[in-house]
């Protein structure tokens, strides 16, 4: 039934302007706004993600968006230079001082950070 559909994902934020500035200016994504004020993130390969306002927004407690990168350490350093703070986690997902969970052959290196609405995002090593 959905084999050929162009499905998309969406998530909420509590401040659309902060979200637009963050995703466009900090992360460098192409962002458009529709007539209802919703934002669309245009992802490489034609994918789209919708961001919509929600006055009683509660940040997701899980990763809503993962950004595959060739070098996690380099991506983390670049994002830190733009003011991003990375999450620090203890065992069993212990991150290092930069906030990177080293895969060490068990999985990809990954680091988590939050958008202005508190939603969790990550950069992880491309496989």
BAKOLVEX-360840 format. One line per field, with one value per atom (N, C-alpha, C): residue number from 1; residue in one letter; atom name; x, y, z. Coordinates in steps of 0.02 Angstrom, whole numbers, padded with zeros to 5 digits, always signed. Layout:
N
i <- NUM  ...
aa <- a  ...
at <- CA  ...
X <- X  ...
Y <- Y  ...
Z <- Z  ...
***
This chain:
127
i <- 1  1  1  2  2  2  3  3  3  4  4  4  5  5  5  6  6  6  7  7  7  8  8  8  9  9  9  10  10  10  11  11  11  12  12  12  13  13  13  14  14  14  15  15  15  16  16  16  17  17  17  18  18  18  19  19  19  20  20  20  21  21  21  22  22  22  23  23  23  24  24  24  25  25  25  26  26  26  27  27  27  28  28  28  29  29  29  30  30  30  31  31  31  32  32  32  33  33  33  34  34  34  35  35  35  36  36  36  37  37  37  38  38  38  39  39  39  40  40  40  41  41  41  42  42  42  43  43  43  44  44  44  45  45  45  46  46  46  47  47  47  48  48  48  49  49  49  50  50  50  51  51  51  52  52  52  53  53  53  54  54  54  55  55  55  56  56  56  57  57  57  58  58  58  59  59  59  60  60  60  61  61  61  62  62  62  63  63  63  64  64  64  65  65  65  66  66  66  67  67  67  68  68  68  69  69  69  70  70  70  71  71  71  72  72  72  73  73  73  74  74  74  75  75  75  76  76  76  77  77  77  78  78  78  79  79  79  80  80  80  81  81  81  82  82  82  83  83  83  84  84  84  85  85  85  86  86  86  87  87  87  88  88  88  89  89  89  90  90  90  91  91  91  92  92  92  93  93  93  94  94  94  95  95  95  96  96  96  97  97  97  98  98  98  99  99  99  100  100  100  101  101  101  102  102  102  103  103  103  104  104  104  105  105  105  106  106  106  107  107  107  108  108  108  109  109  109  110  110  110  111  111  111  112  112  112  113  113  113  114  114  114  115  115  115  116  116  116  117  117  117  118  118  118  119  119  119  120  120  120  121  121  121  122  122  122  123  123  123  124  124  124  125  125  125  126  126  126  127  127  127
aa <- x  x  x  x  x  x  x  x  x  x  x  x  x  x  x  x  x  x  x  x  x  x  x  x  x  x  x  x  x  x  x  x  x  x  x  x  x  x  x  x  x  x  x  x  x  x  x  x  x  x  x  x  x  x  x  x  x  x  x  x  x  x  x  x  x  x  x  x  x  x  x  x  x  x  x  x  x  x  x  x  x  x  x  x  x  x  x  x  x  x  x  x  x  x  x  x  x  x  x  x  x  x  x  x  x  x  x  x  x  x  x  x  x  x  x  x  x  x  x  x  x  x  x  x  x  x  x  x  x  x  x  x  x  x  x  x  x  x  x  x  x  x  x  x  x  x  x  x  x  x  x  x  x  x  x  x  x  x  x  x  x  x  x  x  x  x  x  x  x  x  x  x  x  x  x  x  x  x  x  x  x  x  x  x  x  x  x  x  x  x  x  x  x  x  x  x  x  x  x  x  x  x  x  x  x  x  x  x  x  x  x  x  x  x  x  x  x  x  x  x  x  x  x  x  x  x  x  x  x  x  x  x  x  x  x  x  x  x  x  x  x  x  x  x  x  x  x  x  x  x  x  x  x  x  x  x  x  x  x  x  x  x  x  x  x  x  x  x  x  x  x  x  x  x  x  x  x  x  x  x  x  x  x  x  x  x  x  x  x  x  x  x  x  x  x  x  x  x  x  x  x  x  x  x  x  x  x  x  x  x  x  x  x  x  x  x  x  x  x  x  x  x  x  x  x  x  x  x  x  x  x  x  x  x  x  x  x  x  x  x  x  x  x  x  x  x  x  x  x  x  x  x  x  x  x  x  x  x  x  x  x  x  x  x  x  x  x  x  x  x  x  x  x  x  x  x  x  x  x  x  x
at <- N  CA  C  N  CA  C  N  CA  C  N  CA  C  N  CA  C  N  CA  C  N  CA  C  N  CA  C  N  CA  C  N  CA  C  N  CA  C  N  CA  C  N  CA  C  N  CA  C  N  CA  C  N  CA  C  N  CA  C  N  CA  C  N  CA  C  N  CA  C  N  CA  C  N  CA  C  N  CA  C  N  CA  C  N  CA  C  N  CA  C  N  CA  C  N  CA  C  N  CA  C  N  CA  C  N  CA  C  N  CA  C  N  CA  C  N  CA  C  N  CA  C  N  CA  C  N  CA  C  N  CA  C  N  CA  C  N  CA  C  N  CA  C  N  CA  C  N  CA  C  N  CA  C  N  CA  C  N  CA  C  N  CA  C  N  CA  C  N  CA  C  N  CA  C  N  CA  C  N  CA  C  N  CA  C  N  CA  C  N  CA  C  N  CA  C  N  CA  C  N  CA  C  N  CA  C  N  CA  C  N  CA  C  N  CA  C  N  CA  C  N  CA  C  N  CA  C  N  CA  C  N  CA  C  N  CA  C  N  CA  C  N  CA  C  N  CA  C  N  CA  C  N  CA  C  N  CA  C  N  CA  C  N  CA  C  N  CA  C  N  CA  C  N  CA  C  N  CA  C  N  CA  C  N  CA  C  N  CA  C  N  CA  C  N  CA  C  N  CA  C  N  CA  C  N  CA  C  N  CA  C  N  CA  C  N  CA  C  N  CA  C  N  CA  C  N  CA  C  N  CA  C  N  CA  C  N  CA  C  N  CA  C  N  CA  C  N  CA  C  N  CA  C  N  CA  C  N  CA  C  N  CA  C  N  CA  C  N  CA  C  N  CA  C  N  CA  C  N  CA  C  N  CA  C  N  CA  C  N  CA  C  N  CA  C  N  CA  C  N  CA  C  N  CA  C  N  CA  C  N  CA  C  N  CA  C  N  CA  C  N  CA  C  N  CA  C  N  CA  C  N  CA  C  N  CA  C  N  CA  C  N  CA  C
X <- +00041  +00000  +00043  +00097  +00138  +00206  +00215  +00279  +00309  +00269  +00294  +00278  +00257  +00240  +00303  +00298  +00353  +00336  +00342  +00326  +00374  +00352  +00395  +00380  +00425  +00419  +00407  +00386  +00376  +00385  +00398  +00404  +00385  +00371  +00348  +00404  +00394  +00438  +00393  +00422  +00383  +00397  +00446  +00463  +00487  +00445  +00460  +00520  +00526  +00582  +00648  +00651  +00712  +00729  +00677  +00688  +00715  +00685  +00708  +00780  +00796  +00865  +00914  +00896  +00940  +00952  +00899  +00907  +00938  +00923  +00949  +01019  +01028  +01090  +01144  +01124  +01173  +01189  +01137  +01149  +01159  +01139  +01152  +01104  +01045  +00996  +00954  +00929  +00881  +00814  +00786  +00724  +00675  +00613  +00561  +00503  +00460  +00402  +00340  +00287  +00226  +00177  +00120  +00072  +00042  +00045  +00021  +00074  +00135  +00189  +00230  +00215  +00254  +00320  +00372  +00437  +00448  +00483  +00503  +00579  +00610  +00681  +00690  +00730  +00743  +00809  +00804  +00861  +00887  +00952  +00984  +00946  +00939  +00905  +00830  +00806  +00736  +00692  +00720  +00681  +00659  +00603  +00577  +00556  +00564  +00542  +00504  +00445  +00402  +00413  +00417  +00420  +00358  +00321  +00259  +00258  +00221  +00218  +00170  +00186  +00142  +00151  +00101  +00107  +00125  +00099  +00114  +00167  +00214  +00267  +00305  +00317  +00360  +00415  +00479  +00533  +00531  +00549  +00553  +00608  +00596  +00645  +00688  +00684  +00722  +00750  +00795  +00825  +00775  +00759  +00710  +00742  +00807  +00840  +00914  +00938  +01008  +01042  +01100  +01138  +01201  +01202  +01262  +01317  +01377  +01436  +01495  +01544  +01603  +01650  +01650  +01695  +01657  +01638  +01598  +01637  +01700  +01740  +01743  +01753  +01756  +01688  +01633  +01566  +01552  +01571  +01562  +01601  +01664  +01704  +01673  +01648  +01617  +01554  +01513  +01451  +01466  +01517  +01537  +01557  +01592  +01613  +01553  +01496  +01434  +01390  +01417  +01380  +01339  +01345  +01307  +01342  +01302  +01326  +01303  +01349  +01331  +01311  +01266  +01241  +01296  +01294  +01340  +01299  +01318  +01283  +01332  +01307  +01347  +01332  +01359  +01350  +01276  +01256  +01297  +01316  +01294  +01309  +01356  +01410  +01457  +01488  +01480  +01510  +01575  +01619  +01682  +01672  +01727  +01722  +01691  +01693  +01661  +01587  +01567  +01498  +01492  +01547  +01546  +01545  +01498  +01498  +01539  +01594  +01639  +01612  +01600  +01573  +01621  +01686  +01738  +01719  +01694  +01679  +01610  +01576  +01510  +01455  +01472  +01424  +01459  +01422  +01453  +01469  +01517  +01527  +01466  +01441  +01381  +01384  +01356  +01352  +01284  +01254  +01187  +01188  +01143  +01134  +01061  +01042  +00971  +00960  +00901  +00881  +00854  +00836  +00813  +00750  +00711  +00650  +00663  +00727  +00745  +00740  +00723  +00721  +00791  +00800  +00866  +00883  +00943  +00969  +01037  +01063  +01130  +01169  +01234  +01280  +01309  +01312  +01341  +01380  +01430  +01474  +01435  +01443  +01412  +01438  +01395  +01419  +01433
Y <- -00060  +00000  +00063  +00066  +00126  +00118  +00066  +00051  +00110  +00146  +00201  +00270  +00274  +00339  +00377  +00442  +00484  +00508  +00462  +00477  +00530  +00564  +00613  +00612  +00640  +00642  +00713  +00722  +00788  +00787  +00846  +00853  +00925  +00934  +00999  +01038  +01104  +01149  +01202  +01239  +01291  +01362  +01370  +01436  +01426  +01444  +01431  +01473  +01535  +01576  +01549  +01528  +01498  +01434  +01395  +01332  +01348  +01397  +01415  +01438  +01482  +01507  +01450  +01405  +01350  +01303  +01279  +01229  +01259  +01322  +01355  +01383  +01423  +01459  +01419  +01380  +01341  +01275  +01238  +01173  +01177  +01232  +01242  +01204  +01188  +01153  +01203  +01180  +01221  +01217  +01275  +01278  +01322  +01298  +01340  +01344  +01394  +01404  +01405  +01369  +01370  +01422  +01427  +01479  +01470  +01410  +01398  +01413  +01430  +01444  +01383  +01326  +01265  +01271  +01241  +01240  +01172  +01172  +01110  +01111  +01057  +01046  +01005  +01030  +00994  +00957  +00891  +00847  +00820  +00811  +00784  +00721  +00715  +00657  +00668  +00728  +00744  +00734  +00712  +00702  +00768  +00765  +00824  +00806  +00853  +00845  +00908  +00899  +00955  +00973  +01038  +01063  +01106  +01091  +01127  +01155  +01211  +01241  +01203  +01199  +01168  +01207  +01245  +01287  +01248  +01187  +01146  +01094  +01112  +01067  +01038  +00973  +00938  +00906  +00921  +00892  +00816  +00789  +00716  +00689  +00631  +00601  +00550  +00551  +00506  +00547  +00519  +00554  +00559  +00621  +00631  +00637  +00654  +00665  +00649  +00606  +00586  +00613  +00641  +00668  +00625  +00582  +00543  +00588  +00579  +00618  +00571  +00592  +00550  +00552  +00608  +00617  +00649  +00609  +00633  +00685  +00672  +00719  +00788  +00789  +00852  +00888  +00849  +00879  +00907  +00870  +00894  +00958  +00960  +01021  +01080  +01069  +01123  +01148  +01102  +01122  +01156  +01133  +01167  +01240  +01249  +01317  +01362  +01331  +01369  +01375  +01354  +01362  +01302  +01247  +01186  +01153  +01131  +01092  +01020  +00974  +00903  +00872  +00825  +00789  +00744  +00735  +00691  +00634  +00573  +00514  +00469  +00435  +00386  +00316  +00266  +00196  +00181  +00140  +00099  +00135  +00198  +00235  +00293  +00279  +00330  +00369  +00434  +00479  +00506  +00528  +00558  +00631  +00667  +00737  +00781  +00762  +00801  +00782  +00727  +00704  +00650  +00619  +00567  +00498  +00457  +00387  +00351  +00323  +00289  +00219  +00202  +00137  +00080  +00092  +00042  -00026  -00027  -00089  -00118  -00091  -00115  -00076  -00021  +00023  +00087  +00134  +00196  +00243  +00287  +00343  +00387  +00413  +00455  +00507  +00565  +00618  +00652  +00666  +00694  +00767  +00806  +00876  +00894  +00953  +00972  +01034  +01037  +01098  +01147  +01209  +01259  +01238  +01191  +01167  +01108  +01086  +01030  +00962  +00959  +00895  +00868  +00803  +00772  +00755  +00776  +00763  +00728  +00699  +00668  +00677  +00672  +00661  +00592  +00551  +00485  +00467  +00425  +00406  +00367  +00388  +00353  +00282  +00235  +00167  +00150
Z <- +00000  +00000  +00000  +00038  +00042  +00008  -00030  -00061  -00099  -00135  -00177  -00150  -00087  -00059  -00039  -00038  -00015  +00055  +00102  +00172  +00199  +00250  +00283  +00357  +00395  +00467  +00489  +00551  +00578  +00653  +00680  +00753  +00772  +00836  +00860  +00894  +00896  +00933  +00966  +01012  +01046  +01020  +00976  +00949  +00877  +00831  +00760  +00735  +00757  +00734  +00759  +00822  +00849  +00811  +00796  +00758  +00688  +00654  +00587  +00589  +00635  +00641  +00655  +00700  +00718  +00659  +00629  +00576  +00513  +00499  +00439  +00451  +00503  +00512  +00550  +00599  +00637  +00603  +00584  +00553  +00477  +00447  +00375  +00329  +00353  +00312  +00271  +00215  +00177  +00213  +00229  +00267  +00229  +00220  +00190  +00239  +00228  +00271  +00228  +00249  +00210  +00235  +00203  +00220  +00290  +00319  +00387  +00439  +00417  +00463  +00483  +00452  +00465  +00427  +00455  +00422  +00389  +00334  +00301  +00296  +00323  +00314  +00252  +00205  +00142  +00149  +00151  +00163  +00097  +00093  +00033  +00009  -00056  -00084  -00092  -00077  -00086  -00026  +00030  +00090  +00121  +00156  +00190  +00260  +00306  +00375  +00393  +00422  +00440  +00514  +00528  +00596  +00606  +00659  +00671  +00742  +00752  +00819  +00863  +00926  +00976  +01041  +01061  +01121  +01184  +01191  +01250  +01233  +01189  +01167  +01226  +01222  +01270  +01228  +01242  +01201  +01200  +01143  +01136  +01183  +01211  +01255  +01218  +01153  +01110  +01052  +01014  +00958  +00901  +00881  +00828  +00759  +00757  +00693  +00699  +00655  +00654  +00591  +00599  +00543  +00532  +00481  +00467  +00441  +00468  +00447  +00440  +00401  +00391  +00451  +00488  +00544  +00602  +00651  +00708  +00748  +00760  +00800  +00766  +00702  +00665  +00667  +00659  +00662  +00731  +00783  +00852  +00863  +00842  +00850  +00814  +00754  +00716  +00750  +00775  +00809  +00875  +00911  +00973  +00958  +00902  +00883  +00867  +00853  +00838  +00900  +00958  +01020  +01043  +01008  +01027  +01086  +01134  +01191  +01181  +01188  +01178  +01244  +01240  +01298  +01326  +01391  +01425  +01457  +01441  +01467  +01503  +01554  +01590  +01565  +01600  +01581  +01575  +01528  +01484  +01418  +01410  +01349  +01364  +01398  +01422  +01366  +01369  +01320  +01347  +01302  +01324  +01340  +01354  +01375  +01322  +01258  +01205  +01196  +01227  +01218  +01165  +01146  +01094  +01126  +01106  +01124  +01070  +01090  +01042  +01030  +00967  +00950  +00961  +00951  +00963  +00934  +00872  +00838  +00855  +00904  +00923  +00888  +00859  +00827  +00807  +00779  +00756  +00814  +00804  +00851  +00843  +00899  +00897  +00953  +00940  +00990  +00984  +01042  +01045  +01067  +01039  +01058  +01051  +01074  +01073  +01030  +01001  +00965  +01017  +00998  +01047  +01085  +01056  +01089  +01135  +01138  +01182  +01150  +01085  +01050  +01040  +01044  +01040  +00967  +00946  +00880  +00889  +00835  +00841  +00777  +00784  +00728  +00741  +00688  +00695  +00633  +00643  +00588  +00536  +00474  +00418  +00415  +00397  +00390  +00318
***
